[in-house]
Amino acid sequence: MCVRVMFNMVSIEEVIGFISKMDGSRHVFPLMADAKENLLKIEESVKASFGINCANKGVMQCLARKNIIVIIKDSRFRPPPEPTVLLVADDDMIIGIEIFPHQKAEYLERDDVVFLSDEFVLFPNLKPKNRECFVMPPVSFPEVERMPGTKNVVSCSPSPPGDMYVRSLHGLPDDPKLASILLGYDDA
């Protein structure tokens, strides 16, 4: 006996509709296919302050997915589930990490960190052999991961030039109260 199992597949329009209803979502739209190459070039050319290299691994992974959605959000949008910026050396040694407001007290108690800002700490006891690099890792997006028919879900923040580029595609102004997120996923 052959049993056929049918999965409920979700369309990109349904994912966009779902994200549009999340608190803080201001504009949600698919990234046009011809914009991927331009965004990739922008992200590959970004340098951080003090000449430190910058690798937006999240954008690279996101742009490799079949479906890519741009989310323009305000401060009401939920915080990311994990750090969006790391300072990495020797390929995998994390020597600095973004922290969230609810974590600040925990780091204030430690004597093995130095605050670079209210939202970023360094671990000065770690001694890398090679030059460091800021890494924007892929970040999970649990709400879409739970949707039927999605797999390989990643999200990320583009660089400021990348953010301005995706906004310009839809005639959206460069408003400092807003930020963009890219969300990529494949069909299951």
CYANA upper distance limits for C-alpha pairs under 8 A (distance plus 0.5 A):
  7 PHE  CA    148 PRO  CA      7.81
  7 PHE  CA    149 GLY  CA      7.71
  8 ASN  CA    148 PRO  CA      6.47
  8 ASN  CA    149 GLY  CA      7.02
  9 MET  CA    148 PRO  CA      6.24
  9 MET  CA    149 GLY  CA      4.88
  9 MET  CA    150 THR  CA      8.29
  9 MET  CA    187 ASP  CA      8.48
  9 MET  CA    188 ALA  CA      8.29
 10 VAL  CA     14 GLU  CA      6.68
 10 VAL  CA     15 VAL  CA      7.51
 10 VAL  CA    147 MET  CA      7.66
 10 VAL  CA    148 PRO  CA      6.67
 10 VAL  CA    149 GLY  CA      6.01
 10 VAL  CA    150 THR  CA      7.87
 11 SER  CA     15 VAL  CA      7.01
 12 ILE  CA     16 ILE  CA      6.62
 12 ILE  CA     30 PRO  CA      8.45
 12 ILE  CA     67 ASN  CA      7.62
 13 GLU  CA     17 GLY  CA      6.56
 14 GLU  CA     18 PHE  CA      6.62
 15 VAL  CA     19 ILE  CA      6.71
 15 VAL  CA    144 VAL  CA      7.73
 16 ILE  CA     20 SER  CA      6.47
 16 ILE  CA     28 VAL  CA      6.64
 16 ILE  CA     29 PHE  CA      7.14
 16 ILE  CA     30 PRO  CA      8.33
 16 ILE  CA     69 ILE  CA      7.87
 17 GLY  CA     21 LYS  CA      7.09
 18 PHE  CA     22 MET  CA      7.49
 19 ILE  CA     25 SER  CA      7.46
 19 ILE  CA     28 VAL  CA      7.69
 19 ILE  CA     71 ILE  CA      8.49
 20 SER  CA     25 SER  CA      5.99
 20 SER  CA     26 ARG  CA      7.71
 20 SER  CA     27 HIS  CA      7.52
 20 SER  CA     28 VAL  CA      6.48
 21 LYS  CA     25 SER  CA      7.41
 22 MET  CA     77 PHE  CA      7.64
 23 ASP  CA     76 ARG  CA      6.37
 23 ASP  CA     77 PHE  CA      5.79
 23 ASP  CA     78 ARG  CA      7.84
 24 GLY  CA     73 LYS  CA      5.85
 24 GLY  CA     74 ASP  CA      5.52
 24 GLY  CA     75 SER  CA      6.89
 24 GLY  CA     76 ARG  CA      4.89
 24 GLY  CA     77 PHE  CA      4.57
 24 GLY  CA     78 ARG  CA      8.12
 25 SER  CA     71 ILE  CA      7.28
 25 SER  CA     72 ILE  CA      6.73
 25 SER  CA     73 LYS  CA      5.12
 25 SER  CA     74 ASP  CA      7.15
 25 SER  CA     77 PHE  CA      6.92
 26 ARG  CA     71 ILE  CA      8.03
 26 ARG  CA     72 ILE  CA      6.03
 26 ARG  CA     73 LYS  CA      5.76
 26 ARG  CA     74 ASP  CA      7.38
 27 HIS  CA     70 VAL  CA      8.46
 27 HIS  CA     71 ILE  CA      6.44
 27 HIS  CA     72 ILE  CA      5.49
 27 HIS  CA     73 LYS  CA      7.55
 28 VAL  CA     69 ILE  CA      7.47
 28 VAL  CA     70 VAL  CA      6.15
 28 VAL  CA     71 ILE  CA      5.10
 28 VAL  CA     72 ILE  CA      6.77
 29 PHE  CA     69 ILE  CA      6.17
 29 PHE  CA     70 VAL  CA      5.89
 29 PHE  CA     71 ILE  CA      7.32
 30 PRO  CA     67 ASN  CA      8.17
 30 PRO  CA     68 ILE  CA      6.34
 30 PRO  CA     69 ILE  CA      4.77
 30 PRO  CA     70 VAL  CA      6.39
 31 LEU  CA     35 ALA  CA      7.26
 31 LEU  CA     36 LYS  CA      7.90
 31 LEU  CA     68 ILE  CA      6.09
 31 LEU  CA     69 ILE  CA      5.99
 31 LEU  CA     70 VAL  CA      6.54
 31 LEU  CA    166 VAL  CA      8.32
 32 MET  CA     36 LYS  CA      7.65
 34 ASP  CA     38 ASN  CA      8.20
 35 ALA  CA     39 LEU  CA      6.65
 36 LYS  CA     40 LEU  CA      6.58
 36 LYS  CA     63 LEU  CA      7.10
 37 GLU  CA     41 LYS  CA      6.82
 38 ASN  CA     42 ILE  CA      6.79
 39 LEU  CA     43 GLU  CA      6.71
 39 LEU  CA    162 GLY  CA      6.60
 39 LEU  CA    165 TYR  CA      7.86
 39 LEU  CA    166 VAL  CA      8.41
 40 LEU  CA     44 GLU  CA      6.67
 40 LEU  CA     59 VAL  CA      8.35
 40 LEU  CA     60 MET  CA      7.72
 40 LEU  CA     63 LEU  CA      8.21
 41 LYS  CA     45 SER  CA      6.90
 42 ILE  CA     46 VAL  CA      7.21
 42 ILE  CA    161 PRO  CA      7.40
 42 ILE  CA    162 GLY  CA      6.63
 43 GLU  CA     56 ASN  CA      7.24
 43 GLU  CA     59 VAL  CA      8.17
 43 GLU  CA    158 PRO  CA      7.84
 43 GLU  CA    159 SER  CA      7.12
 43 GLU  CA    161 PRO  CA      8.44
 43 GLU  CA    162 GLY  CA      7.00
 44 GLU  CA     55 ALA  CA      7.99
 44 GLU  CA     56 ASN  CA      8.36
 46 VAL  CA     53 ASN  CA      8.36
 46 VAL  CA     54 CYS  CA      6.91
 46 VAL  CA    159 SER  CA      7.88
 47 LYS  CA     51 GLY  CA      6.95
 47 LYS  CA     52 ILE  CA      6.96
 47 LYS  CA     53 ASN  CA      5.83
 47 LYS  CA     54 CYS  CA      5.87
 48 ALA  CA     52 ILE  CA      5.84
 48 ALA  CA     53 ASN  CA      6.49
 48 ALA  CA     54 CYS  CA      6.22
 48 ALA  CA    134 PHE  CA      7.84
 52 ILE  CA    132 GLU  CA      7.39
 52 ILE  CA    133 CYS  CA      6.37
 52 ILE  CA    134 PHE  CA      7.57
 53 ASN  CA    132 GLU  CA      7.94
 53 ASN  CA    133 CYS  CA      5.42
 53 ASN  CA    134 PHE  CA      6.80
 54 CYS  CA    133 CYS  CA      6.03
 54 CYS  CA    134 PHE  CA      5.17
 54 CYS  CA    135 VAL  CA      6.41
 54 CYS  CA    136 MET  CA      8.40
 55 ALA  CA    133 CYS  CA      7.52
 55 ALA  CA    134 PHE  CA      6.70
 55 ALA  CA    135 VAL  CA      5.34
 55 ALA  CA    136 MET  CA      6.83
 56 ASN  CA     60 MET  CA      7.04
 56 ASN  CA    135 VAL  CA      6.26
 56 ASN  CA    136 MET  CA      5.14
 56 ASN  CA    137 PRO  CA      7.08
 56 ASN  CA    158 PRO  CA      7.98
 56 ASN  CA    159 SER  CA      8.35
 57 LYS  CA     61 GLN  CA      6.64
 57 LYS  CA    135 VAL  CA      7.19
 57 LYS  CA    136 MET  CA      6.27
 57 LYS  CA    137 PRO  CA      5.68
 57 LYS  CA    138 PRO  CA      6.74
 58 GLY  CA     62 CYS  CA      6.46
 58 GLY  CA    136 MET  CA      6.39
 58 GLY  CA    137 PRO  CA      5.16
 58 GLY  CA    138 PRO  CA      4.14
 58 GLY  CA    139 VAL  CA      7.40
 58 GLY  CA    154 VAL  CA      7.71
 58 GLY  CA    155 SER  CA      7.07
 58 GLY  CA    156 CYS  CA      5.52
 58 GLY  CA    157 SER  CA      8.00
 59 VAL  CA     63 LEU  CA      6.46
 59 VAL  CA    138 PRO  CA      7.73
 59 VAL  CA    155 SER  CA      8.19
 59 VAL  CA    156 CYS  CA      6.37
 59 VAL  CA    157 SER  CA      7.68
 59 VAL  CA    158 PRO  CA      6.89
 59 VAL  CA    182 LEU  CA      7.80
 60 MET  CA     64 ALA  CA      6.95
 61 GLN  CA     65 ARG  CA      7.44
 61 GLN  CA    138 PRO  CA      7.44
 61 GLN  CA    154 VAL  CA      7.76
 61 GLN  CA    184 GLY  CA      8.42
 62 CYS  CA     68 ILE  CA      7.49
 62 CYS  CA    138 PRO  CA      8.11
 62 CYS  CA    154 VAL  CA      6.41
 62 CYS  CA    155 SER  CA      6.96
 62 CYS  CA    156 CYS  CA      7.81
 62 CYS  CA    182 LEU  CA      7.50
 62 CYS  CA    183 LEU  CA      6.90
 62 CYS  CA    184 GLY  CA      5.14
 62 CYS  CA    185 TYR  CA      7.83
 63 LEU  CA     68 ILE  CA      7.38
 63 LEU  CA    184 GLY  CA      7.30
 64 ALA  CA    184 GLY  CA      8.36
 65 ARG  CA    152 ASN  CA      8.22
 65 ARG  CA    184 GLY  CA      5.88
 65 ARG  CA    185 TYR  CA      5.76
 65 ARG  CA    186 ASP  CA      6.04
 66 LYS  CA    184 GLY  CA      7.69
 66 LYS  CA    185 TYR  CA      6.76
 66 LYS  CA    186 ASP  CA      5.61
 66 LYS  CA    187 ASP  CA      7.89
 67 ASN  CA    184 GLY  CA      6.00
 67 ASN  CA    185 TYR  CA      5.87
 67 ASN  CA    186 ASP  CA      6.53
 67 ASN  CA    187 ASP  CA      8.39
 68 ILE  CA    182 LEU  CA      7.34
 68 ILE  CA    183 LEU  CA      6.10
 68 ILE  CA    184 GLY  CA      4.88
 68 ILE  CA    185 TYR  CA      7.22
 69 ILE  CA    182 LEU  CA      6.28
 69 ILE  CA    183 LEU  CA      5.57
 69 ILE  CA    184 GLY  CA      6.83
 70 VAL  CA    166 VAL  CA      8.03
 70 VAL  CA    180 SER  CA      7.28
 70 VAL  CA    181 ILE  CA      6.41
 70 VAL  CA    182 LEU  CA      5.31
 70 VAL  CA    183 LEU  CA      6.92
 71 ILE  CA    180 SER  CA      5.94
 71 ILE  CA    181 ILE  CA      5.54
 71 ILE  CA    182 LEU  CA      6.76
 71 ILE  CA    183 LEU  CA      8.09
 72 ILE  CA    178 LEU  CA      7.01
 72 ILE  CA    179 ALA  CA      6.14
 72 ILE  CA    180 SER  CA      4.94
 72 ILE  CA    181 ILE  CA      7.01
 73 LYS  CA     77 PHE  CA      6.70
 73 LYS  CA    178 LEU  CA      5.98
 73 LYS  CA    179 ALA  CA      5.94
 73 LYS  CA    180 SER  CA      6.60
 73 LYS  CA    181 ILE  CA      8.16
 74 ASP  CA    177 LYS  CA      6.73
 74 ASP  CA    178 LEU  CA      5.25
 74 ASP  CA    179 ALA  CA      7.00
 75 SER  CA    177 LYS  CA      7.86
 75 SER  CA    178 LEU  CA      7.84
 80 PRO  CA     84 THR  CA      7.95
 80 PRO  CA    139 VAL  CA      7.86
 80 PRO  CA    140 SER  CA      8.45
 80 PRO  CA    141 PHE  CA      8.50
 81 PRO  CA    139 VAL  CA      7.80
 81 PRO  CA    140 SER  CA      7.28
 81 PRO  CA    141 PHE  CA      8.12
 82 GLU  CA    139 VAL  CA      7.02
 82 GLU  CA    140 SER  CA      8.10
 83 PRO  CA     97 ILE  CA      7.54
 83 PRO  CA     98 GLU  CA      5.97
 83 PRO  CA     99 ILE  CA      7.18
 83 PRO  CA    100 PHE  CA      8.38
 83 PRO  CA    139 VAL  CA      8.16
 84 THR  CA     98 GLU  CA      7.24
 84 THR  CA    136 MET  CA      5.98
 84 THR  CA    137 PRO  CA      6.59
 84 THR  CA    138 PRO  CA      8.12
 84 THR  CA    139 VAL  CA      7.30
 84 THR  CA    156 CYS  CA      7.83
 84 THR  CA    157 SER  CA      8.11
 85 VAL  CA     97 ILE  CA      6.74
 85 VAL  CA     98 GLU  CA      6.00
 85 VAL  CA    134 PHE  CA      7.33
 85 VAL  CA    135 VAL  CA      6.29
 85 VAL  CA    136 MET  CA      5.22
 85 VAL  CA    137 PRO  CA      7.28
 86 LEU  CA     94 ILE  CA      7.17
 86 LEU  CA     95 ILE  CA      8.20
 86 LEU  CA     96 GLY  CA      6.18
 86 LEU  CA     97 ILE  CA      5.11
 86 LEU  CA     98 GLU  CA      6.86
 86 LEU  CA    134 PHE  CA      6.22
 86 LEU  CA    135 VAL  CA      5.63
 86 LEU  CA    136 MET  CA      6.87
 86 LEU  CA    137 PRO  CA      8.05
 87 LEU  CA     94 ILE  CA      6.36
 87 LEU  CA     95 ILE  CA      6.02
 87 LEU  CA     96 GLY  CA      5.08
 87 LEU  CA     97 ILE  CA      6.69
 87 LEU  CA    132 GLU  CA      7.04
 87 LEU  CA    133 CYS  CA      6.23
 87 LEU  CA    134 PHE  CA      5.03
 87 LEU  CA    135 VAL  CA      6.61
 88 VAL  CA     92 ASP  CA      6.64
 88 VAL  CA     93 MET  CA      5.91
 88 VAL  CA     94 ILE  CA      5.05
 88 VAL  CA     95 ILE  CA      6.18
 88 VAL  CA     96 GLY  CA      7.48
 88 VAL  CA    132 GLU  CA      5.92
 88 VAL  CA    133 CYS  CA      5.84
 88 VAL  CA    134 PHE  CA      6.70
 88 VAL  CA    135 VAL  CA      7.19
 89 ALA  CA     93 MET  CA      5.66
 89 ALA  CA     94 ILE  CA      7.07
 89 ALA  CA     95 ILE  CA      7.40
 89 ALA  CA    128 PRO  CA      6.36
 89 ALA  CA    129 LYS  CA      8.09
 89 ALA  CA    130 ASN  CA      6.59
 89 ALA  CA    131 ARG  CA      6.50
 89 ALA  CA    132 GLU  CA      4.74
 89 ALA  CA    133 CYS  CA      6.75
 90 ASP  CA    128 PRO  CA      6.67
 90 ASP  CA    129 LYS  CA      6.91
 90 ASP  CA    130 ASN  CA      5.94
 90 ASP  CA    131 ARG  CA      7.84
 90 ASP  CA    132 GLU  CA      7.79
 93 MET  CA    128 PRO  CA      7.86
 95 ILE  CA    122 LEU  CA      6.28
 95 ILE  CA    123 PHE  CA      5.67
 95 ILE  CA    124 PRO  CA      7.77
 95 ILE  CA    126 LEU  CA      6.89
 96 GLY  CA    120 PHE  CA      7.48
 96 GLY  CA    121 VAL  CA      5.95
 96 GLY  CA    122 LEU  CA      4.62
 96 GLY  CA    123 PHE  CA      6.35
 97 ILE  CA    120 PHE  CA      6.13
 97 ILE  CA    121 VAL  CA      6.11
 97 ILE  CA    122 LEU  CA      7.19
 98 GLU  CA    119 GLU  CA      6.08
 98 GLU  CA    120 PHE  CA      4.86
 98 GLU  CA    121 VAL  CA      7.05
 99 ILE  CA    103 GLN  CA      6.66
 99 ILE  CA    104 LYS  CA      7.27
 99 ILE  CA    119 GLU  CA      5.57
 99 ILE  CA    120 PHE  CA      6.13
 99 ILE  CA    121 VAL  CA      7.68
100 PHE  CA    104 LYS  CA      7.09
100 PHE  CA    119 GLU  CA      6.79
101 PRO  CA    119 GLU  CA      7.85
103 GLN  CA    107 TYR  CA      7.19
104 LYS  CA    108 LEU  CA      6.66
104 LYS  CA    118 ASP  CA      8.26
104 LYS  CA    119 GLU  CA      8.35
105 ALA  CA    109 GLU  CA      7.03
106 GLU  CA    110 ARG  CA      7.57
107 TYR  CA    113 VAL  CA      7.68
112 ASP  CA    123 PHE  CA      6.68
112 ASP  CA    124 PRO  CA      7.45
112 ASP  CA    125 ASN  CA      7.24
113 VAL  CA    121 VAL  CA      6.61
113 VAL  CA    122 LEU  CA      5.95
113 VAL  CA    123 PHE  CA      5.31
113 VAL  CA    124 PRO  CA      6.96
114 VAL  CA    121 VAL  CA      5.99
114 VAL  CA    122 LEU  CA      5.59
114 VAL  CA    123 PHE  CA      7.02
114 VAL  CA    124 PRO  CA      7.51
115 PHE  CA    119 GLU  CA      8.32
115 PHE  CA    120 PHE  CA      6.55
115 PHE  CA    121 VAL  CA      4.94
115 PHE  CA    122 LEU  CA      6.80
116 LEU  CA    120 PHE  CA      6.00
116 LEU  CA    121 VAL  CA      5.97
116 LEU  CA    122 LEU  CA      7.12
117 SER  CA    121 VAL  CA      7.52
128 PRO  CA    132 GLU  CA      8.31
136 MET  CA    156 CYS  CA      7.92
136 MET  CA    157 SER  CA      8.22
137 PRO  CA    156 CYS  CA      7.72
138 PRO  CA    154 VAL  CA      6.18
138 PRO  CA    155 SER  CA      6.27
138 PRO  CA    156 CYS  CA      6.08
139 VAL  CA    154 VAL  CA      6.14
139 VAL  CA    155 SER  CA      5.52
139 VAL  CA    156 CYS  CA      6.33
140 SER  CA    153 VAL  CA      7.28
140 SER  CA    154 VAL  CA      5.81
140 SER  CA    155 SER  CA      6.52
141 PHE  CA    145 GLU  CA      6.74
141 PHE  CA    153 VAL  CA      7.23
141 PHE  CA    154 VAL  CA      6.84
141 PHE  CA    155 SER  CA      6.73
141 PHE  CA    183 LEU  CA      8.37
142 PRO  CA    146 ARG  CA      6.74
143 GLU  CA    147 MET  CA      7.53
144 VAL  CA    150 THR  CA      7.69
144 VAL  CA    153 VAL  CA      7.69
145 GLU  CA    150 THR  CA      6.83
145 GLU  CA    151 LYS  CA      7.17
145 GLU  CA    153 VAL  CA      6.49
146 ARG  CA    150 THR  CA      8.28
148 PRO  CA    188 ALA  CA      8.35
149 GLY  CA    187 ASP  CA      6.09
149 GLY  CA    188 ALA  CA      5.05
150 THR  CA    185 TYR  CA      6.79
150 THR  CA    186 ASP  CA      6.36
150 THR  CA    187 ASP  CA      5.48
150 THR  CA    188 ALA  CA      5.51
151 LYS  CA    185 TYR  CA      6.37
151 LYS  CA    186 ASP  CA      5.78
151 LYS  CA    187 ASP  CA      6.57
151 LYS  CA    188 ALA  CA      5.86
152 ASN  CA    184 GLY  CA      8.32
152 ASN  CA    185 TYR  CA      5.81
152 ASN  CA    186 ASP  CA      6.35
153 VAL  CA    183 LEU  CA      7.78
153 VAL  CA    184 GLY  CA      6.22
153 VAL  CA    185 TYR  CA      4.81
153 VAL  CA    186 ASP  CA      7.52
154 VAL  CA    183 LEU  CA      6.34
154 VAL  CA    184 GLY  CA      5.88
154 VAL  CA    185 TYR  CA      6.94
155 SER  CA    181 ILE  CA      7.20
155 SER  CA    182 LEU  CA      5.91
155 SER  CA    183 LEU  CA      4.78
155 SER  CA    184 GLY  CA      6.68
156 CYS  CA    181 ILE  CA      6.12
156 CYS  CA    182 LEU  CA      5.84
156 CYS  CA    183 LEU  CA      7.20
157 SER  CA    163 ASP  CA      8.38
157 SER  CA    180 SER  CA      6.77
157 SER  CA    181 ILE  CA      5.22
157 SER  CA    182 LEU  CA      6.64
158 PRO  CA    162 GLY  CA      5.68
158 PRO  CA    163 ASP  CA      6.02
158 PRO  CA    180 SER  CA      7.54
158 PRO  CA    181 ILE  CA      7.26
158 PRO  CA    182 LEU  CA      7.57
159 SER  CA    163 ASP  CA      6.45
160 PRO  CA    164 MET  CA      6.71
161 PRO  CA    165 TYR  CA      6.67
162 GLY  CA    166 VAL  CA      6.81
163 ASP  CA    167 ARG  CA      6.79
163 ASP  CA    179 ALA  CA      7.74
163 ASP  CA    180 SER  CA      6.40
164 MET  CA    168 SER  CA      6.59
164 MET  CA    174 ASP  CA      6.82
165 TYR  CA    169 LEU  CA      7.00
166 VAL  CA    170 HIS  CA      7.82
167 ARG  CA    171 GLY  CA      6.81
167 ARG  CA    172 LEU  CA      5.42
167 ARG  CA    173 PRO  CA      7.30
167 ARG  CA    174 ASP  CA      7.82
168 SER  CA    172 LEU  CA      6.10
168 SER  CA    173 PRO  CA      7.67
